[in-house]
């Protein structure tokens, strides 16, 4: 069974167990429906069968002595798996069920319809069975489906699957799902409608409020909003309380985006003006257009929630569902969800290496290790797409551990071949807050038999600024191990000079945004020259990233820059290609290549 199937089955079982139906006493309400099924089909056997992990348990039964049978090769189990009706005219003629326990007991005919919750989980089936083969008419199958719906209605009624939220007094998400299905049946197919979701506060605001205020704050926010929404919508229409701080409604028939959005903007502006919480909570609204007869309730609700999230950055705090933006978000979620498997695989992740060149000598003196991901279905994924998500997730620690372990293993292999270069790798904010990070780094170096100075960790300002005190303490601990530190993307932060002064860094890397196009931009030239001088005056070695042409290289040398990195020298390459190119014999054959200059002569590797 695949991971996806296992997850689906786990959720199905969870939905079943929450109902507390298994192993409960008989109920006349269910028995009445079972007898109706047997009578309708003129068969001696009928049952309401619930599919547990390893058994079929009968909540109600006619013509059956036992209360359960094994799930293995039970037709009701297939109904639960497929969530679709199943008819077997003759079990002995069916390749799969011919040798099943049911067939061995003398059963020849089976028909079952799924018992499906509003959330789409199949609990089991209502089924009829006979000891002789028979045909099934479309009318009989339709009636069996209706009986299944009656069973589900009874389940919901008996087990108090509430329809009203106790706090807001509004219909809840279960009622929204049911009413949406009724809308699909009652309105003309193809009719265009609008689903509206009102989100009372952003996730960050809600998190701050929960930490700063007592629980009554959120309760008051919800009850005030519910009272206002109920008054604005008016009698005869429903507002639904679908999550803790989210409400949903369906716009009236005929509502069009062009006229309905300005109305929503007016209402939200009014609500913000009178709300007591307007300084700590920002309501947003998401609108999801859908078509009657061609819409999935949960899908529409999700689209409206997605639009409400997009509305956080909108001027009016209202947004319409965008398929393109949703596809991008879905892709990001997929990548984040799949990265854990990539870490465990042997062929998805790879480090490539880009040379760092000493500008004065032209020698390759180091390499930056860059992570690459070849997704099994999406293909190559650039680090700029997946790394920002990973660094904000719980996978940041594991990702850095994988990169450092792989880089150290490669460093050991290169040194065994006589190639002694420094490797630099990026470290995220999460690592600087990881209590034992410096110790584990030192232990890894010892395990691979590597001197601390052969590794360099690149840190961005943003990684430090989240919790500066803890981050600086960790940087001091890393520096004490002998591992070198580099300030990455220098010049892009708001307090670069401040943390340049405080951070125990050996190297400053000037961000490529200042280097690309430098040859034709006198303002950039002035900035870069100042960065180089300032960094060196504070005792740092300076590396310029993004060097792509000789004119820029000439400027950097005249400005006194120490190292350069970029496509002019080489694109990132595999470890094997890097070693072949920069091993001692190959390097000697490849250098030097002179570059003409009116004021100086120097070499670099192509």
C-alpha positions in Angstrom: 0.0 0.0 0.0 1.4 3.4 -0.9 2.0 6.2 1.6 -0.9 8.1 0.1 -3.3 5.1 0.4 -2.1 4.5 3.9 -2.9 8.1 4.9 -6.3 7.9 3.2 -7.1 4.7 5.1 -5.9 6.1 8.4 -8.2 9.2 8.0 -11.1 6.9 7.0 -10.6 4.8 10.1 -10.3 7.9 12.3 -13.6 9.2 10.9 -15.3 5.8 11.6 -13.9 5.5 15.2 -14.9 9.0 16.1 -18.6 8.0 15.5 -18.4 5.4 18.3 -20.6 3.0 16.3 -18.4 -0.1 16.4 -19.6 -2.8 18.8 -22.7 -0.9 19.9 -26.0 -2.6 20.6 -28.6 -3.1 17.8 -30.8 -0.1 17.0 -34.4 -0.3 15.6 -33.8 2.8 13.5 -31.0 1.0 11.6 -32.8 -2.4 11.6 -35.9 -0.8 9.9 -33.7 0.4 7.0 -32.0 -3.1 6.7 -35.4 -4.8 6.6 -36.5 -2.3 3.9 -33.5 -3.3 1.8 -34.1 -7.0 2.1 -37.8 -6.5 1.2 -37.0 -4.2 -1.7 -34.7 -6.8 -3.3 -36.7 -9.8 -2.1 -33.6 -11.3 -0.6 -33.1 -13.1 2.7 -30.0 -11.3 3.8 -29.2 -7.6 4.2 -26.8 -5.7 6.5 -25.3 -2.3 7.4 -21.7 -3.2 7.4 -18.9 -1.0 8.8 -15.4 -1.6 7.5 -12.9 -1.6 10.4 -9.1 -2.2 9.9 -9.4 -6.0 9.7 -13.1 -6.8 9.9 -16.6 -6.1 8.6 -18.8 -5.3 11.6 -22.6 -5.4 11.2 -24.4 -2.5 12.9 -27.6 -4.1 11.6 -28.3 -7.4 9.9 -31.2 -9.5 8.6 -30.6 -13.2 7.9 -27.1 -13.2 9.4 -26.2 -14.9 12.7 -22.7 -13.6 13.3 -21.9 -9.9 14.0 -18.7 -9.6 11.9 -16.6 -11.3 9.3 -12.9 -10.8 8.2 -12.3 -7.8 5.9 -10.1 -9.9 3.7 -11.9 -10.6 0.4 -15.1 -9.1 1.8 -17.1 -7.2 -0.9 -18.0 -4.5 1.6 -14.3 -3.9 2.0 -14.0 -3.1 -1.7 -16.9 -0.7 -1.4 -15.1 1.1 1.4 -11.9 1.3 -0.7 -13.5 2.4 -3.9 -16.3 4.5 -2.3 -18.5 3.3 -5.1 -21.5 0.9 -5.4 -20.5 -2.7 -6.1 -22.7 -5.4 -7.7 -21.6 -9.0 -8.2 -24.2 -11.1 -10.0 -22.5 -14.4 -9.2 -19.6 -14.6 -6.7 -18.5 -18.0 -8.1 -18.0 -16.3 -11.5 -15.9 -13.5 -10.1 -12.2 -14.0 -10.4 -11.5 -12.3 -7.1 -14.4 -13.3 -4.9 -14.9 -16.9 -6.1 -12.9 -18.4 -3.3 -13.8 -15.8 -0.7 -15.2 -16.9 2.7 -18.6 -15.4 1.6 -18.7 -17.5 -1.5 -17.7 -20.6 0.6 -20.6 -20.0 2.9 -23.1 -20.3 0.0 -23.6 -16.6 -1.0 -23.8 -16.1 -4.8 -25.2 -12.6 -5.2 -24.0 -9.3 -3.6 -25.0 -5.6 -4.1 -23.7 -2.8 -1.8 -23.8 1.0 -1.8 -21.2 3.1 0.1 -21.9 4.9 3.4 -20.0 8.1 2.9 -19.6 11.0 5.3 -19.9 14.7 4.3 -16.1 14.8 4.4 -15.9 12.0 1.8 -14.9 9.2 4.1 -16.5 5.8 3.4 -17.5 4.0 6.6 -18.7 0.8 4.9 -21.8 -0.3 3.0 -25.4 -1.2 3.1 -25.6 -4.5 1.3 -28.0 -7.2 0.2 -27.0 -10.8 -0.4 -28.6 -13.9 -2.0 -27.9 -17.6 -2.3 -28.7 -17.6 -6.0 -27.2 -15.5 -8.9 -29.4 -12.6 -10.1 -29.5 -9.4 -12.1 -29.8 -5.9 -10.7 -31.9 -3.3 -12.3 -31.0 0.4 -12.4 -34.0 1.2 -10.2 -32.8 -1.3 -7.6 -29.3 0.2 -7.5 -30.8 3.7 -7.2 -33.0 2.6 -4.3 -29.9 1.1 -2.6 -28.1 4.4 -2.9 -31.1 6.1 -1.3 -31.1 3.6 1.6 -27.4 4.4 2.1 -28.2 8.1 2.4 -30.9 7.2 4.9 -28.4 5.3 7.0 -26.0 8.2 6.9 -28.7 10.6 8.0 -29.5 8.3 10.9 -25.9 8.1 11.9 -25.5 11.8 11.9 -28.7 12.2 13.9 -28.0 9.6 16.5 -24.4 10.6 17.1 -25.0 14.3 17.5 -22.8 15.5 14.7 -23.7 19.0 15.6 -24.9 21.6 13.1 -24.7 24.8 15.2 -21.5 26.3 16.6 -22.0 26.8 20.3 -19.9 30.0 20.5 -21.2 31.9 17.4 -24.7 30.3 17.3 -24.2 30.0 13.5 -24.5 26.9 11.3 -21.1 25.1 11.3 -18.9 23.5 8.7 -20.9 20.3 8.6 -24.0 22.2 7.8 -22.2 24.2 5.1 -21.2 20.9 3.5 -24.7 19.5 3.6 -26.3 22.8 2.4 -23.8 23.0 -0.5 -24.8 19.6 -1.7 -28.5 20.6 -1.5 -27.6 23.7 -3.6 -26.0 21.5 -6.2 -29.2 19.4 -6.4 -31.7 22.2 -6.3 -30.3 24.9 -8.5 -29.9 24.7 -12.3 -26.7 23.0 -13.6 -24.2 25.5 -15.0 -25.4 28.4 -12.8 -22.5 30.7 -11.8 -22.3 31.4 -8.0 -19.8 33.0 -5.6 -18.6 31.5 -2.3 -17.3 34.1 0.2 -15.0 33.4 3.1 -14.4 36.1 5.8 -11.3 35.6 7.8 -11.3 37.7 11.0 -7.6 37.9 11.5 -4.3 36.9 10.0 -2.5 33.9 11.4 0.2 36.1 12.9 -2.3 38.4 14.5 -4.2 35.4 16.0 -1.0 33.9 17.3 0.0 37.2 19.0 -3.5 37.6 20.5 -3.6 34.1 21.9 -0.2 34.8 23.6 -1.0 38.3 24.9 -4.7 38.1 25.8 -6.9 35.7 27.7 -9.1 33.3 25.7 -12.1 35.6 26.0 -10.5 38.0 23.5 -10.9 35.5 20.6 -14.4 34.5 21.9 -15.5 38.2 21.8 -13.9 38.7 18.4 -16.0 35.7 17.1 -19.3 36.6 18.7 -19.1 40.3 17.7 -18.3 39.2 14.1 -21.1 36.7 14.1 -23.6 39.2 15.4 -22.6 41.7 12.7 -22.6 39.2 9.9 -26.0 37.8 10.9 -27.5 41.4 10.8 -25.9 42.3 7.5 -26.9 39.1 5.7 -30.5 39.3 7.0 -33.1 36.6 7.4 -33.5 33.8 4.9 -29.8 33.4 4.2 -27.1 31.5 6.1 -23.7 32.5 7.4 -21.6 29.5 8.4 -18.9 29.4 11.1 -16.4 27.1 9.3 -13.3 27.4 11.4 -12.3 29.2 14.6 -12.1 32.7 13.0 -13.5 32.1 9.6 -17.1 32.5 8.3 -18.5 31.5 4.9 -21.6 32.3 2.9 -22.9 31.8 -0.6 -23.7 35.0 -2.5 -27.3 35.2 -3.8 -28.2 34.0 -7.4 -27.2 36.5 -10.0 -24.4 38.1 -8.0 -21.5 39.0 -10.3 -18.0 39.9 -9.4 -18.1 43.3 -11.0 -21.0 44.4 -8.8 -20.5 42.2 -5.8 -16.9 43.0 -5.0 -17.5 46.8 -4.5 -20.4 45.8 -2.1 -18.0 43.6 -0.1 -15.4 46.3 0.0 -18.0 48.8 1.4 -19.1 46.3 4.0 -15.6 45.4 5.1 -14.6 49.0 5.4 -17.6 49.7 7.6 -16.8 46.7 9.7 -13.2 47.8 10.3 -14.5 51.3 11.2 -16.7 50.0 14.0 -14.7 47.0 15.2 -13.2 47.3 18.7 -10.3 45.1 17.5 -9.4 47.0 14.3 -5.9 47.8 15.6 -5.0 44.2 16.3 -7.1 42.2 13.8 -7.3 42.7 10.1 -10.3 40.9 8.4 -9.7 39.6 4.9 -12.2 38.2 2.4 -11.7 35.6 -0.2 -14.1 35.0 -3.1 -14.3 31.8 -5.0 -16.5 31.6 -8.2 -18.0 28.2 -8.9 -20.5 26.5 -11.2 -23.5 24.5 -10.0 -23.2 20.9 -10.9 -19.5 21.1 -11.5 -18.0 22.0 -8.1 -16.7 20.1 -5.1 -17.7 21.7 -1.8 -14.4 21.2 0.1 -12.6 22.4 -3.0 -14.6 25.6 -3.2 -14.1 26.2 0.5 -10.4 25.7 0.1 -10.2 28.0 -2.8 -12.0 30.7 -0.8 -9.6 30.2 2.1 -6.7 30.5 -0.3 -8.1 33.8 -1.7 -8.6 35.1 1.8 -4.9 34.4 2.5 -4.0 36.3 -0.7 -6.1 39.2 0.4 -3.8 39.9 3.4 -1.5 41.8 1.0 -4.3 43.4 -1.1 -5.1 47.1 -0.7 -8.8 46.4 0.0 -8.1 43.1 1.9 -10.4 41.3 -0.6 -9.1 38.9 -3.2 -10.7 36.6 -5.8 -9.4 33.1 -6.2 -6.6 32.8 -8.7 -5.9 29.5 -10.2 -2.4 30.6 -11.1 -1.6 31.7 -7.5 -3.2 28.6 -6.2 -1.1 26.3 -8.5 2.0 28.1 -7.3 1.0 27.5 -3.7 0.1 23.9 -4.3 3.5 23.4 -6.0 5.3 24.9 -3.0 3.3 22.8 -0.6 4.1 19.7 -2.7 7.8 20.5 -2.6 7.8 21.1 1.1 5.8 17.8 1.7 8.2 15.9 -0.6 11.5 17.2 0.7 11.6 14.8 3.7 11.5 11.9 1.2 14.2 13.6 -0.8 16.5 13.7 2.2 16.0 9.9 2.7 16.5 9.0 -1.0 19.9 8.3 -2.6 19.4 10.1 -5.9 17.3 13.2 -5.5 19.6 15.6 -3.7 23.1 16.5 -4.9 25.7 19.1 -4.0 27.4 21.0 -6.8 30.5 23.2 -6.4 31.4 26.6 -7.7 35.0 27.7 -7.6 36.2 30.7 -5.6 39.1 32.3 -7.2 42.0 34.4 -5.7 41.9 37.5 -7.9 45.6 38.2 -7.5 47.0 34.8 -8.4 44.1 33.3 -10.4 44.2 30.2 -8.2 41.1 28.3 -7.2 41.3 28.4 -3.4 37.9 27.1 -2.4 34.4 26.0 -3.5 30.9 26.9 -2.4 28.7 23.8 -2.0 25.2 24.5 -3.5 22.3 22.2 -3.1 20.4 20.8 -6.1 17.2 18.8 -6.1 16.0 16.5 -8.9 12.3 15.9 -8.0 11.1 12.4 -9.2 8.1 13.9 -11.0 8.7 17.7 -11.2 12.3 17.4 -12.4 15.1 19.8 -11.4 14.0 22.3 -8.7 16.2 25.4 -8.2 17.3 26.2 -4.7 15.8 29.7 -4.9 12.4 28.0 -5.1 12.6 25.4 -2.4 15.3 26.5 0.1 13.3 29.6 1.5 10.4 27.2 2.4 12.7 24.6 3.9 14.5 27.2 6.0 11.2 28.3 7.5 10.1 24.7 8.2 10.9 21.9 10.6 13.1 20.4 7.9 15.8 23.2 8.2 17.9 21.2 10.7 17.8 18.0 8.6 18.6 19.9 5.4 21.7 21.6 6.9 22.8 18.3 8.4 22.6 16.6 5.0 24.5 19.4 3.3 27.3 19.5 5.9 27.6 15.7 6.0 27.8 15.4 2.3 30.3 18.3 2.0 32.5 16.9 4.7 32.5 13.5 3.0 33.4 15.1 -0.3 36.1 17.1 1.4 37.6 13.9 2.8 37.6 12.3 -0.7 39.2 15.4 -2.3 41.9 15.5 0.4 42.7 11.9 -0.1 43.3 12.7 -3.8 45.6 15.6 -2.8 43.0 18.4 -3.5 43.1 20.6 -0.4 40.5 23.4 -0.8 38.1 25.0 1.5 34.4 24.2 1.1 31.8 26.8 2.2 28.1 25.9 2.9 25.1 27.9 3.8 23.5 27.8 7.3 19.9 28.8 8.1 18.5 30.8 11.1 17.2 27.5 12.6 20.7 26.2 12.9 21.9 29.2 14.9 19.1 28.5 17.4 19.9 24.8 17.6 21.5 24.2 21.1 24.1 21.6 20.1 24.9 22.8 16.6 28.5 23.9 17.3 29.2 20.6 19.2 27.8 18.4 16.4 29.7 20.4 13.8 33.0 19.8 15.7 32.1 16.1 16.2 31.5 15.6 12.4 34.8 17.2 11.5 36.6 14.8 13.9 34.7 11.8 12.5 35.8 12.6 9.0 39.3 13.5 10.1 39.2 17.0 8.8 40.8 20.2 10.2 38.2 22.8 11.2 39.6 25.4 8.9 38.7 23.4 5.8 35.1 24.3 6.3 33.4 27.7 6.1 29.8 28.4 7.1 28.0 31.2 5.2 25.5 33.2 7.4 23.0 35.8 6.1 22.0 38.9 8.2 18.4 37.7 8.2 19.4 34.5 9.9 20.9 36.5 12.8 18.2 39.2 13.2 15.4 36.9 14.3 17.0 36.3 17.7 20.3 38.2 17.7 21.5 37.3 21.2 21.2 33.6 20.7 22.5 33.7 17.2 25.6 35.7 18.2 26.3 33.3 21.0 26.1 30.3 18.6 28.4 32.2 16.1 31.0 32.7 18.9 30.8 29.0 19.7 31.2 28.0 16.0 34.2 30.4 15.7 35.8 28.8 18.8 35.8 25.4 17.0 38.1 26.8 14.3 35.4 26.6 11.6 35.5 29.8 9.5 32.5 32.1 9.2 31.4 34.2 6.2 28.8 37.0 6.0 26.7 36.1 2.9 24.7 38.5 0.7 26.4 41.5 2.4 24.8 44.8 1.6 21.2 43.5 1.3 20.2 43.9 4.9 19.2 46.9 7.0 21.9 46.9 9.6 24.9 45.4 7.7 27.4 47.8 9.3 26.2 46.9 12.8 26.5 43.1 12.4 29.7 43.4 10.4 31.2 45.0 13.4 29.9 42.4 15.9 30.0 39.1 14.0 33.2 36.9 14.4 33.5 36.6 10.6 36.5 35.8 8.5 35.0 36.6 5.1 32.5 39.1 3.7 30.7 38.0 0.5 29.4 41.0 -1.5 26.0 40.1 -2.9 25.7 39.6 -6.7 23.1 42.3 -7.0 25.9 44.8 -6.5 28.3 43.0 -8.8 26.2 42.2 -11.9 26.2 45.2 -14.2 28.9 46.8 -12.1 31.0 47.7 -15.3 28.5 50.3 -16.5 27.2 51.7 -13.1 29.3 54.3 -11.4 27.0 54.3 -8.3 27.5 50.5 -7.9 31.2 51.0 -8.4 31.4 53.5 -5.6 29.3 51.3 -3.3 31.4 48.1 -4.0 34.7 50.0 -3.6 33.5 51.3 -0.2 32.3 47.8 0.9 35.7 46.3 0.0 37.6 49.0 1.9 35.4 48.9 5.0 35.4 45.1 5.2 39.1 44.8 4.9 39.7 47.6 7.4 37.7 45.5 9.9 39.9 42.5 9.2 37.7 40.5 6.7 38.7 38.9 3.4 36.3 40.0 0.7 34.6 37.8 -2.0 32.6 39.2 -4.8 29.7 37.0 -6.1 28.2 37.1 -9.5 31.3 38.0 -11.6 30.3 37.4 -15.2 32.7 39.5 -17.3 36.3 40.6 -17.5 35.5 44.3 -17.0 34.0 43.6 -13.6 37.0 41.4 -12.7 39.4 44.2 -13.6 37.5 46.7 -11.5 37.5 44.3 -8.5 41.2 43.8 -8.7 41.9 47.5 -8.9 39.6 48.0 -5.9 41.6 45.5 -3.9 39.0 42.7 -3.7 40.5 39.4 -2.5 38.3 36.7 -4.2 35.7 36.4 -7.0 33.1 33.8 -7.8 30.8 33.6 -10.8 30.0 32.4 -14.3 33.2 34.0 -15.7 35.2 31.3 -14.0 32.8 28.4 -13.9 29.2 27.4 -13.3 28.5 25.1 -10.4 29.7 21.6 -11.3 29.6 18.1 -9.9 32.1 17.0 -7.4 33.8 14.7 -10.1 34.0 17.5 -12.6 35.4 19.9 -10.0 38.1 17.4 -8.9 39.1 16.6 -12.5 39.4 20.3 -13.3 41.2 21.4 -10.1 43.4 18.5 -9.2 47.1 19.5 -9.2 48.1 18.3 -12.8 44.9 19.7 -14.4 45.2 23.0 -12.6 48.8 23.4 -13.7 47.8 22.8 -17.3 44.9 25.2 -17.1 46.7 28.2 -15.5 47.5 31.0 -16.0 45.4 32.6 -18.7 46.5 36.3 -19.0 43.9 39.1 -19.0 45.1 42.3 -20.6 44.8 45.5 -18.6 46.2 49.0 -19.0 47.4 49.0 -15.4 48.0 45.4 -14.3 48.4 41.8 -15.3 46.8 38.9 -13.6 45.4 35.4 -14.4 42.1 33.6 -13.9 40.8 30.2 -14.7 38.2 29.7 -17.4 
